[in-house]
Amino acid sequence: MARPTYETRQSDTLAWLASAHVASETALRGLEGAEREVLRRHIEKLIDRCACRADRIARRGSSIADVTSTDWSSREIYDLHQNPRGKGMGARNRRYAHTVMAYFWTEYAQEEAAPSDLIHVTCTGYASPSAAQRMVARRGWGGRTRITHAYHMGCYAAVPALRMARGFVLADDTAQEADARVDVVHTELCSLHLDPSTHTPEQFVVQSLFADGFIRYSLSAATEEPSFEVLALAETIVPDSADAMTWVMTDWGMQMTLSRDVPTRIAGALGTFVARLYDKAGLDPATYFAQTVFAVHPGGPKIIDEVGRLLELREDQIAASRGVLFDFGNMSSATLPHIWMRVLEDPAAPRGTPVVSLAFGPGLTICGSIFRKR
């Protein structure tokens, strides 16, 4: 993994968020004096009531310096005195393309062997040719490496990307290559998608959770490195839930809507889904459930709490999920691979440990996998 340039304590980020909302509304309505102070108190109460607190998320990363200062006239995207909603989607996407190109080039600068396939995963920006394509062209790998773009699935995208990669490894034209390797690269810049003119409780939840994240991992037919064996993958869409969670393009970035009953909707389908995963993997839950580590995508603390309650999990079974949320926040599709990395490096999870991954996103989609630690 690679950390974003700027990491800020959650308490400082929430204070910045309050100032951003006040500055936006002040610029839009020309507020002064007492009106501005009334608005500030209102915004601070909403944040205190709705936002994810610092005891659940310690720090969040951002690829732009905007979140480090309230000097709005000098901010790159959130120059709120001039642009009360922040700059438009064009400026945000240009910043995305620049940051991701720099990441790809740095990440692969010392890489000697070209991957057979490279899957680029994101839901926070677009460019064509993509940074993955530009990097492959600059390295002279165009005749060796195929690029696949897995875009706009949101937080659950790591599992479909894994399914694609697994298929590529097993494909006839790849399986014949002894050194075949599929790289999956996640680049999420959630900090680019804030509209501080929207003061709803829902948006304060969203704006206090998401952060930037970058991570890369590889799949191959065999390896001597510490790794996971993929045993099963599954995906389902919860009926009558299409509007429970959305991620849509607007003039001022991408905007999430999030129904309050998302944890309940997920809970209603989760027991059957997890049983299906164990069945596909050929594992008896009665034998393996107690020793399984659960990599639960932390859409928020309540998601982890609800999954733990529903499946009757011990706290140590979901500790890696809580730890990643606390250390980094919700990094959209990059979050689940961060949890995998933590479990892989954890000596308390011995060789042979089953790892069940669960992630959720628009649709309402539930994705999951079962690994075996090797």
C-alpha positions as CSV (number, residue, x, y, z in Angstrom):
1,M,0.0,0.0,0.0
2,A,1.0,3.6,-0.4
3,R,-0.3,6.4,1.9
4,P,-1.7,9.7,0.6
5,T,0.4,12.7,0.9
6,Y,-1.6,14.3,3.7
7,E,-2.8,12.5,6.8
8,T,-5.0,14.5,9.2
9,R,-6.4,13.6,12.6
10,Q,-10.2,13.0,12.5
11,S,-10.8,15.7,15.1
12,D,-9.0,18.2,12.9
13,T,-10.8,17.0,9.8
14,L,-14.2,17.4,11.5
15,A,-13.3,21.0,12.5
16,W,-12.2,21.7,8.9
17,L,-15.5,20.2,7.6
18,A,-17.5,22.5,9.9
19,S,-15.5,25.6,8.7
20,A,-16.0,24.5,5.0
21,H,-19.8,24.2,5.4
22,V,-20.0,27.6,7.0
23,A,-17.7,29.2,4.4
24,S,-19.7,27.7,1.6
25,E,-23.1,28.9,2.9
26,T,-21.6,32.3,3.8
27,A,-20.4,32.8,0.2
28,L,-23.7,31.6,-1.2
29,R,-25.9,33.8,1.0
30,G,-23.7,36.6,2.0
31,L,-24.1,35.8,5.7
32,E,-22.6,38.2,8.3
33,G,-22.2,38.4,12.1
34,A,-25.0,36.8,14.1
35,E,-26.4,34.8,11.1
36,R,-23.0,33.3,10.5
37,E,-22.6,32.4,14.1
38,V,-26.1,30.7,14.3
39,L,-25.1,28.7,11.2
40,R,-21.8,27.6,12.7
41,R,-23.5,26.4,15.9
42,H,-26.1,24.5,13.8
43,I,-23.4,22.8,11.6
44,E,-21.3,21.9,14.7
45,K,-24.3,20.3,16.3
46,L,-25.1,18.3,13.1
47,I,-21.5,17.1,12.9
48,D,-21.5,16.1,16.6
49,R,-24.7,14.2,16.1
50,C,-24.1,12.5,12.7
51,A,-20.4,12.4,11.9
52,C,-18.1,9.4,12.6
53,R,-16.2,10.3,15.8
54,A,-12.5,10.3,16.5
55,D,-12.8,7.3,18.7
56,R,-13.9,5.3,15.6
57,I,-11.5,6.8,13.0
58,A,-8.2,8.3,14.2
59,R,-6.9,9.7,11.0
60,R,-7.8,10.0,7.3
61,G,-5.6,10.5,4.3
62,S,-6.0,13.0,1.4
63,S,-4.0,13.5,-1.8
64,I,-4.8,17.3,-1.7
65,A,-3.6,19.8,0.8
66,D,-7.0,21.5,1.0
67,V,-8.0,19.7,4.2
68,T,-5.0,21.1,6.1
69,S,-6.0,24.8,6.0
70,T,-9.1,27.1,6.1
71,D,-7.4,29.7,3.9
72,W,-10.1,29.2,1.3
73,S,-8.6,31.6,-1.2
74,S,-5.5,29.4,-1.7
75,R,-7.2,26.0,-1.8
76,E,-6.8,23.9,-4.9
77,I,-10.3,22.4,-5.1
78,Y,-12.2,23.9,-2.2
79,D,-11.6,27.6,-2.9
80,L,-14.9,28.3,-1.2
81,H,-14.8,32.1,-1.4
82,Q,-14.7,31.9,-5.2
83,N,-16.4,28.6,-5.7
84,P,-18.8,27.9,-2.7
85,R,-19.4,24.3,-3.8
86,G,-15.7,23.8,-4.7
87,K,-14.4,23.6,-8.2
88,G,-16.3,21.7,-10.9
89,M,-15.9,18.1,-11.9
90,G,-13.4,19.0,-14.7
91,A,-10.9,20.4,-12.2
92,R,-11.4,17.5,-9.8
93,N,-11.0,14.9,-12.5
94,R,-7.8,16.6,-13.8
95,R,-6.4,16.4,-10.2
96,Y,-7.4,12.8,-10.1
97,A,-5.6,11.9,-13.3
98,H,-2.4,13.7,-12.3
99,T,-2.3,12.0,-8.8
100,V,-3.0,8.6,-10.2
101,M,-0.4,8.9,-13.0
102,A,2.2,9.8,-10.4
103,Y,1.2,6.9,-8.2
104,F,1.4,4.3,-11.1
105,W,4.8,5.6,-12.2
106,T,6.3,5.5,-8.7
107,E,4.7,2.1,-8.0
108,Y,6.1,0.4,-11.1
109,A,9.4,2.3,-11.4
110,Q,11.5,-0.5,-10.0
111,E,9.4,-3.4,-11.4
112,E,11.4,-5.6,-13.7
113,A,8.8,-8.1,-14.8
114,A,5.7,-6.9,-16.6
115,P,2.4,-8.4,-15.4
116,S,0.4,-10.5,-17.9
117,D,-2.7,-8.4,-17.0
118,L,-3.3,-5.3,-15.0
119,I,-6.8,-4.4,-13.6
120,H,-7.3,-0.8,-12.6
121,V,-10.0,-0.4,-10.0
122,T,-11.6,3.0,-9.0
123,C,-14.8,4.9,-8.6
124,T,-13.4,8.3,-7.9
125,G,-12.1,9.5,-11.3
126,Y,-11.7,8.8,-15.0
127,A,-9.1,9.4,-17.7
128,S,-8.6,7.8,-21.1
129,P,-6.0,6.7,-21.8
130,S,-5.9,5.8,-18.1
131,A,-2.8,6.0,-15.9
132,A,-2.5,2.2,-16.2
133,Q,-2.3,2.4,-20.0
134,R,0.1,5.3,-19.9
135,M,2.4,3.5,-17.5
136,V,2.4,0.3,-19.5
137,A,3.2,2.3,-22.7
138,R,6.1,4.2,-21.0
139,R,7.6,1.0,-19.7
140,G,7.4,-0.7,-23.2
141,W,5.1,-3.4,-21.9
142,G,2.3,-2.9,-24.5
143,G,3.0,-6.2,-26.2
144,R,2.9,-8.2,-22.9
145,T,0.4,-6.5,-20.5
146,R,-3.3,-6.3,-21.1
147,I,-5.3,-3.5,-19.3
148,T,-8.8,-4.0,-17.9
149,H,-10.7,-1.1,-16.2
150,A,-13.0,-2.1,-13.3
151,Y,-14.7,1.2,-12.7
152,H,-17.6,2.7,-10.7
153,M,-18.6,-0.3,-8.6
154,G,-17.8,1.4,-5.3
155,C,-16.8,-0.2,-2.1
156,Y,-17.3,-3.8,-3.1
157,A,-15.2,-3.6,-6.3
158,A,-12.3,-5.7,-4.9
159,V,-14.3,-8.9,-5.2
160,P,-15.3,-8.5,-8.8
161,A,-11.8,-7.5,-9.6
162,L,-10.6,-10.6,-7.9
163,R,-13.1,-12.6,-10.0
164,M,-11.7,-11.1,-13.2
165,A,-8.1,-11.7,-12.2
166,R,-8.8,-15.3,-11.3
167,G,-10.4,-15.8,-14.7
168,F,-7.4,-14.3,-16.4
169,V,-5.0,-16.5,-14.5
170,L,-7.0,-19.6,-15.6
171,A,-7.5,-18.5,-19.2
172,D,-5.9,-20.7,-21.8
173,D,-3.6,-18.0,-23.3
174,T,-2.4,-17.0,-19.8
175,A,-2.1,-20.4,-18.1
176,Q,0.5,-21.5,-20.6
177,E,2.8,-18.8,-19.3
178,A,4.8,-20.1,-16.3
179,D,5.3,-16.5,-15.0
180,A,1.7,-15.3,-15.6
181,R,0.8,-12.7,-13.1
182,V,-2.3,-10.5,-12.8
183,D,-1.9,-7.2,-10.9
184,V,-4.9,-5.4,-9.4
185,V,-4.4,-1.7,-8.5
186,H,-6.8,0.4,-6.5
187,T,-6.7,4.2,-6.6
188,E,-9.4,6.0,-4.7
189,L,-9.4,9.7,-4.2
190,C,-12.6,10.2,-2.1
191,S,-11.4,13.6,-0.8
192,L,-12.1,15.1,-4.3
193,H,-15.8,14.6,-3.9
194,L,-17.2,16.9,-1.3
195,D,-19.9,19.5,-1.7
196,P,-19.9,21.7,1.4
197,S,-23.1,23.5,0.4
198,T,-25.2,20.4,1.3
199,H,-25.8,20.3,5.0
200,T,-27.9,17.2,5.4
201,P,-27.2,14.6,8.2
202,E,-26.6,12.0,5.5
203,Q,-23.8,14.0,3.9
204,F,-22.1,14.6,7.3
205,V,-22.1,10.8,7.7
206,V,-20.5,10.3,4.3
207,Q,-18.1,13.3,4.5
208,S,-16.8,12.1,7.9
209,L,-16.1,8.5,6.7
210,F,-14.3,8.5,3.4
211,A,-10.6,8.9,2.7
212,D,-8.0,8.3,-0.1
213,G,-6.4,4.9,-0.5
214,F,-3.9,3.3,-2.9
215,I,-2.9,-0.4,-2.9
216,R,-1.7,-3.1,-5.3
217,Y,-1.7,-6.9,-5.1
218,S,-1.1,-9.8,-7.5
219,L,-2.7,-13.1,-8.4
220,S,-0.8,-16.0,-9.9
221,A,-1.2,-19.8,-10.3
222,A,1.4,-20.5,-7.6
223,T,3.8,-18.5,-5.4
224,E,6.3,-19.2,-2.7
225,E,5.4,-15.9,-0.9
226,P,3.0,-15.6,2.0
227,S,-0.4,-15.5,0.3
228,F,-4.1,-16.4,0.2
229,E,-5.6,-19.3,-1.7
230,V,-8.9,-18.2,-3.3
231,L,-11.5,-20.9,-2.5
232,A,-14.8,-19.2,-3.4
233,L,-16.3,-16.0,-4.6
234,A,-20.0,-14.9,-4.5
235,E,-22.2,-11.9,-5.3
236,T,-25.9,-11.0,-4.9
237,I,-28.2,-8.0,-5.2
238,V,-30.6,-7.5,-2.4
239,P,-34.2,-7.3,-3.9
240,D,-36.0,-3.9,-3.9
241,S,-33.0,-2.0,-2.6
242,A,-31.7,-0.1,-5.7
243,D,-32.2,3.3,-4.1
244,A,-30.7,2.4,-0.7
245,M,-27.2,3.5,-1.8
246,T,-26.2,5.5,-4.8
247,W,-23.0,7.0,-6.2
248,V,-23.7,9.5,-9.0
249,M,-21.9,12.2,-11.0
250,T,-22.8,15.8,-10.2
251,D,-21.4,19.2,-11.4
252,W,-19.4,19.4,-8.1
253,G,-17.9,16.0,-7.8
254,M,-19.5,12.6,-7.2
255,Q,-22.2,12.3,-4.5
256,M,-23.3,9.4,-2.4
257,T,-26.8,8.9,-1.0
258,L,-27.1,6.5,1.8
259,S,-30.4,5.2,3.4
260,R,-30.4,4.8,7.1
261,D,-31.7,1.2,6.7
262,V,-28.7,-0.1,4.7
263,P,-27.4,-2.1,7.7
264,T,-30.8,-3.6,8.2
265,R,-31.2,-4.5,4.5
266,I,-27.8,-6.1,4.5
267,A,-28.5,-8.0,7.7
268,G,-31.6,-9.5,6.2
269,A,-29.6,-11.2,3.4
270,L,-26.3,-11.9,5.1
271,G,-26.9,-15.2,6.8
272,T,-27.9,-17.0,3.7
273,F,-25.1,-15.3,1.7
274,V,-22.4,-16.4,4.1
275,A,-23.7,-20.0,4.2
276,R,-23.6,-20.0,0.4
277,L,-19.9,-18.9,0.5
278,Y,-18.9,-21.8,2.8
279,D,-20.8,-24.2,0.7
280,K,-19.1,-23.0,-2.5
281,A,-15.7,-23.3,-0.8
282,G,-16.5,-26.9,0.4
283,L,-16.0,-25.9,4.0
284,D,-18.3,-27.0,6.8
285,P,-19.2,-23.9,9.0
286,A,-19.6,-26.1,12.0
287,T,-15.9,-27.0,11.7
288,Y,-14.4,-23.8,10.4
289,F,-16.6,-20.9,11.5
290,A,-15.0,-20.3,14.9
291,Q,-11.5,-20.1,13.4
292,T,-12.5,-17.8,10.5
293,V,-11.3,-14.2,10.3
294,F,-13.9,-11.9,8.8
295,A,-12.7,-9.1,6.6
296,V,-15.8,-6.9,6.7
297,H,-15.7,-3.7,4.6
298,P,-16.2,-0.9,7.1
299,G,-18.8,1.1,5.3
300,G,-19.0,2.6,8.8
301,P,-18.7,1.4,12.4
302,K,-22.4,0.4,12.4
303,I,-21.8,-2.0,9.5
304,I,-19.1,-3.8,11.4
305,D,-21.3,-3.8,14.5
306,E,-24.3,-5.2,12.7
307,V,-22.3,-7.9,10.9
308,G,-20.7,-9.0,14.1
309,R,-24.0,-9.1,15.9
310,L,-25.8,-11.0,13.2
311,L,-23.2,-13.6,12.7
312,E,-22.4,-13.8,16.4
313,L,-18.7,-13.1,15.8
314,R,-16.1,-12.7,18.5
315,E,-14.3,-9.3,18.6
316,D,-11.0,-10.9,17.5
317,Q,-12.7,-12.2,14.3
318,I,-13.4,-8.6,13.1
319,A,-10.5,-6.8,14.7
320,A,-8.6,-6.3,11.4
321,S,-11.7,-4.5,9.9
322,R,-12.1,-2.2,12.9
323,G,-8.3,-1.5,12.9
324,V,-8.2,-0.5,9.2
325,L,-11.3,1.8,9.7
326,F,-9.6,3.4,12.8
327,D,-6.3,3.9,11.1
328,F,-7.3,5.0,7.6
329,G,-11.1,5.5,7.3
330,N,-13.3,4.1,4.5
331,M,-11.1,4.1,1.4
332,S,-13.9,2.7,-0.9
333,S,-12.7,-0.2,-3.0
334,A,-9.2,0.0,-1.6
335,T,-10.3,-0.8,2.0
336,L,-10.9,-4.5,1.7
337,P,-7.3,-5.1,0.3
338,H,-5.9,-3.2,3.2
339,I,-7.7,-5.6,5.6
340,W,-6.3,-8.6,3.6
341,M,-2.8,-7.1,4.0
342,R,-3.3,-6.8,7.7
343,V,-4.6,-10.4,8.1
344,L,-1.7,-11.7,5.9
345,E,0.8,-10.0,8.2
346,D,-0.9,-11.0,11.5
347,P,0.9,-13.9,13.3
348,A,-2.2,-14.4,15.4
349,A,-3.9,-15.8,12.2
350,P,-1.9,-18.9,11.5
351,R,-1.4,-20.8,8.2
352,G,-4.6,-22.5,7.2
353,T,-6.9,-19.8,8.7
354,P,-10.1,-19.2,6.6
355,V,-10.7,-15.6,5.7
356,V,-14.3,-14.5,4.8
357,S,-14.5,-11.1,3.0
358,L,-17.8,-9.2,2.9
359,A,-18.3,-5.9,1.1
360,F,-21.3,-3.8,0.2
361,G,-22.2,-1.2,-2.4
362,P,-24.8,0.3,-4.7
363,G,-27.3,-2.2,-6.1
364,L,-27.7,-2.9,-3.1
365,T,-24.9,-5.4,-3.8
366,I,-23.3,-7.9,-1.4
367,C,-20.0,-9.4,-2.5
368,G,-17.9,-12.0,-0.7
369,S,-15.0,-14.4,-0.9
370,I,-13.3,-17.1,1.1
371,F,-9.5,-17.4,1.2
372,R,-7.2,-19.8,3.0
373,K,-4.1,-18.3,4.4
374,R,-0.9,-19.9,3.2
